[in-house]
């Protein structure tokens, strides 16, 4: 879901101006209400989130985790496009896969609590489903968990291997599937018939 039509400058908006506006909007009250903001589109900014969760600005990795976290709080998805928004600005950015990476999880009662590379947490369940896409050629799975609004995290490989260890087989849409259970919800990963024996 990468944006490909990057303009040179984001219409005069810079990473610095976005960071200042994001700081002002959040002021320690949790996540800004970006779903309520609908400013004019200002163009595309040369900012990219790589598949491994690294944020780049003008081709250079953003090395300050607190700045990445700040930008992540003003991230908005509309269809397949991603934007950084403030009450008065909206710029397009490129996202190679998912905007976040789930870097760990732990059991939380009967739920699975995921933590992302930017510090968000979400317990998988009806409001935070897990889904798996499989590469049509190799069959390799890419697992995702919904973190907030319509923004997903790619579950990293080490966490996925740990999840597979606690998976179970259950009926899903009339077939046996291997999957995960969290908050009473079953999330299918692979048809049981395709499991290695």
C-alpha positions as CSV (number, residue, x, y, z in Angstrom):
1,X,0.0,0.0,0.0
2,X,2.8,2.4,-0.8
3,X,2.2,5.8,-2.2
4,X,4.2,6.2,-5.4
5,X,3.5,9.7,-6.5
6,X,5.8,11.7,-4.2
7,X,6.2,15.4,-4.9
8,X,9.4,17.2,-4.1
9,X,8.4,19.1,-0.9
10,X,5.0,18.4,0.6
11,X,3.7,21.8,-0.4
12,X,5.9,23.8,2.0
13,X,5.2,21.5,5.0
14,X,8.3,20.2,6.7
15,X,9.0,17.4,9.2
16,X,9.8,20.1,11.7
17,X,6.5,22.0,11.3
18,X,4.6,18.7,11.5
19,X,6.5,17.8,14.7
20,X,5.7,21.1,16.3
21,X,2.0,20.9,15.4
22,X,1.9,17.3,16.6
23,X,3.5,18.3,20.0
24,X,0.9,21.1,20.4
25,X,-2.0,18.8,19.5
26,X,-1.1,16.0,21.8
27,X,0.1,17.9,24.9
28,X,0.1,14.8,27.0
29,X,-3.5,13.9,26.7
30,X,-3.1,10.6,24.8
31,X,-3.4,10.2,21.1
32,X,-4.6,13.3,19.0
33,X,-8.0,12.9,17.4
34,X,-6.7,12.6,13.9
35,X,-9.9,10.9,12.7
36,X,-11.8,14.1,13.4
37,X,-9.3,16.3,11.5
38,X,-9.8,16.9,7.8
39,X,-7.5,19.7,6.7
40,X,-6.6,20.4,3.0
41,X,-4.1,18.1,1.4
42,X,-0.7,19.8,1.2
43,X,1.1,17.4,-1.1
44,X,3.4,14.5,-0.4
45,X,6.4,14.6,2.0
46,X,9.6,12.6,1.3
47,X,8.9,10.4,4.4
48,X,8.7,6.6,4.3
49,X,8.1,3.8,6.7
50,X,10.0,0.6,5.7
51,X,8.7,-2.9,6.2
52,X,10.9,-3.3,9.3
53,X,9.3,-0.2,10.9
54,X,12.2,2.2,10.2
55,X,11.0,5.7,9.4
56,X,13.0,7.7,6.8
57,X,12.9,11.4,6.1
58,X,14.6,12.6,2.9
59,X,16.1,9.1,2.5
60,X,17.8,9.1,5.9
61,X,16.6,7.0,8.9
62,X,15.0,9.1,11.7
63,X,17.3,8.2,14.6
64,X,15.3,9.7,17.4
65,X,12.7,7.3,18.8
66,X,10.7,10.1,20.5
67,X,10.3,11.9,17.1
68,X,9.2,8.6,15.4
69,X,6.7,8.1,18.2
70,X,5.4,11.7,17.8
71,X,4.9,11.3,14.0
72,X,3.2,7.9,14.6
73,X,0.5,9.7,16.7
74,X,-0.6,11.9,13.8
75,X,-0.7,9.0,11.3
76,X,-3.9,8.5,9.4
77,X,-5.0,6.0,6.8
78,X,-7.6,6.6,4.1
79,X,-8.1,3.7,1.8
80,X,-4.6,2.5,0.9
81,X,-3.0,5.9,1.4
82,X,-1.2,7.1,4.5
83,X,-1.0,10.7,5.8
84,X,0.5,12.7,8.6
85,X,-2.3,15.2,9.7
86,X,-2.6,18.1,12.1
87,X,-5.6,20.3,12.5
88,X,-4.3,22.5,9.5
89,X,-2.0,20.2,7.5
90,X,-2.2,16.9,5.7
91,X,0.7,15.4,3.8
92,X,1.0,12.0,2.1
93,X,3.8,9.6,3.1
94,X,4.9,6.2,1.8
95,X,4.3,3.0,3.8
96,X,6.0,-0.1,2.4
97,X,3.8,-2.6,4.2
98,X,2.2,-1.8,7.6
99,X,3.0,1.4,9.5
100,X,3.9,-0.4,12.7
101,X,5.7,-3.6,13.7
102,X,4.5,-5.7,16.6
103,X,7.9,-6.5,18.3
104,X,6.6,-8.5,21.2
105,X,3.5,-10.0,22.9
106,X,2.5,-11.5,26.2
107,X,-0.4,-13.3,27.6
108,X,-2.8,-11.0,29.4
109,X,-5.5,-13.1,31.0
110,X,-7.1,-14.9,28.0
111,X,-5.8,-12.3,25.6
112,X,-2.6,-11.7,23.7
113,X,-1.2,-8.2,24.3
114,X,1.0,-6.9,21.5
115,X,3.5,-4.1,21.8
116,X,4.7,-2.1,18.7
117,X,8.0,-0.5,17.8
118,X,6.4,2.9,18.6
119,X,5.1,1.9,22.0
120,X,1.5,1.3,21.2
121,X,-0.2,-1.7,22.9
122,X,-3.3,-3.6,21.8
123,X,-4.9,-6.9,23.0
124,X,-6.0,-9.0,20.1
125,X,-9.7,-9.6,20.0
126,X,-12.9,-8.4,18.2
127,X,-11.6,-4.8,18.2
128,X,-8.0,-5.7,17.4
129,X,-8.2,-8.7,15.0
130,X,-5.2,-10.7,13.8
131,X,-5.1,-11.5,10.1
132,X,-2.6,-13.4,8.0
133,X,-1.8,-12.9,4.3
134,X,0.1,-15.5,2.4
135,X,2.5,-14.9,-0.4
136,X,0.8,-16.5,-3.5
137,X,4.0,-17.9,-4.8
138,X,5.9,-19.0,-1.7
139,X,3.0,-19.5,0.8
140,X,5.0,-17.5,3.4
141,X,2.7,-15.9,5.9
142,X,2.7,-12.2,6.8
143,X,0.7,-11.8,10.1
144,X,-0.8,-8.5,11.1
145,X,-2.7,-7.2,14.2
146,X,-4.9,-4.1,14.1
147,X,-3.5,-1.6,16.6
148,X,-5.6,1.6,16.4
149,X,-8.2,3.1,14.1
150,X,-7.4,1.3,10.8
151,X,-3.6,1.1,11.4
152,X,-2.0,-2.3,11.5
153,X,1.3,-3.7,12.8
154,X,3.2,-6.5,11.0
155,X,3.9,-9.1,13.6
156,X,7.7,-9.7,13.6
157,X,9.1,-13.1,12.9
158,X,10.3,-14.0,16.4
159,X,6.9,-13.1,17.8
160,X,5.1,-15.0,15.1
161,X,7.2,-18.2,15.9
162,X,6.2,-17.8,19.5
163,X,2.6,-17.4,18.6
164,X,2.7,-20.6,16.4
165,X,3.9,-22.5,19.5
166,X,0.7,-21.6,21.4
167,X,-1.6,-22.0,18.4
168,X,-4.5,-24.5,18.2
169,X,-6.7,-26.2,15.7
170,X,-10.4,-25.2,15.6
171,X,-13.2,-25.2,13.1
172,X,-13.5,-22.0,11.0
173,X,-16.1,-21.7,8.2
174,X,-16.7,-25.4,8.2
175,X,-13.0,-26.4,8.0
176,X,-10.3,-27.2,10.5
177,X,-7.8,-24.3,10.8
178,X,-4.7,-23.8,12.8
179,X,-4.8,-20.4,14.5
180,X,-4.7,-18.3,17.6
181,X,-7.3,-17.5,20.3
182,X,-7.4,-14.2,22.1
183,X,-10.3,-12.8,24.2
184,X,-12.4,-15.7,23.1
185,X,-11.9,-14.9,19.4
186,X,-10.3,-17.4,17.0
187,X,-8.0,-16.0,14.3
188,X,-7.2,-18.5,11.5
189,X,-3.7,-18.7,10.2
190,X,-3.5,-21.8,7.9
191,X,-5.8,-24.6,7.0
192,X,-5.0,-27.6,9.3
193,X,-4.6,-29.8,6.2
194,X,-1.6,-27.7,5.1
195,X,0.2,-28.1,8.4
196,X,3.5,-30.0,8.1
197,X,3.2,-33.5,9.5
